[in-house]
Amino acid sequence: MPNSIRSISAALLVIQLWFPITGIASVPLHTAPTQDQTAQGEETLAVLFSIFREVKEFGMYEGDIFINREFHIDVDGRRQNSEEFVVVLIHDTDEGETMILELTYFADKKTIYSPKYVHEIKRIVCSLKQDSIRIVESSFSQKEKEEALPIILEGIVSKKKLLEILKKKPNSLS
């Protein structure tokens, strides 16, 4: 993805961070399940919290005021539309932290050289405070969350492991 498009995409997501967010009551991760927690899916919240922790460990790029990480992950298992594009933004707020996860699905490609066209964009906005996480806004259905989020987490962990291996490997070009 060209840098200008990447910058515009990140800027649009950051704009959302500055607007007040209202929504569902907090759902603690380490307490007995409540009706709200069951409705949102306890496992979904745990996976979202794990995604938050993994991405937070990457840290900010130099000069940024928020964490912005991008991943190319095959979420739907279809080779015809290539990998999906995942953006995770984390920003400090007065009440804790806000995480925006955006998943971009691409339309099927006619040939290997065809450009990628966006088919659909899904977004989850979460508010995190101490050991609780709540979903403030989501364009995912519960089934989509249960299917896609664990795959996204697995892709993030894989990229993190790969980067750790590359950091340990001596530079053979020197």
Secondary structure as GFF3:
##gff-version 3
##sequence-region A 1 174
A	DSSP	alpha_helix	3	18	.	.	.	ID=ss1
A	DSSP	beta_strand	27	28	.	.	.	ID=ss2
A	DSSP	alpha_helix	35	40	.	.	.	ID=ss3
A	DSSP	alpha_helix	42	58	.	.	.	ID=ss4
A	DSSP	beta_strand	67	73	.	.	.	ID=ss5
A	DSSP	three_ten_helix	79	81	.	.	.	ID=ss6
A	DSSP	beta_strand	84	93	.	.	.	ID=ss7
A	DSSP	beta_strand	96	106	.	.	.	ID=ss8
A	DSSP	beta_strand	118	129	.	.	.	ID=ss9
A	DSSP	beta_strand	132	138	.	.	.	ID=ss10
A	DSSP	alpha_helix	142	168	.	.	.	ID=ss11
###
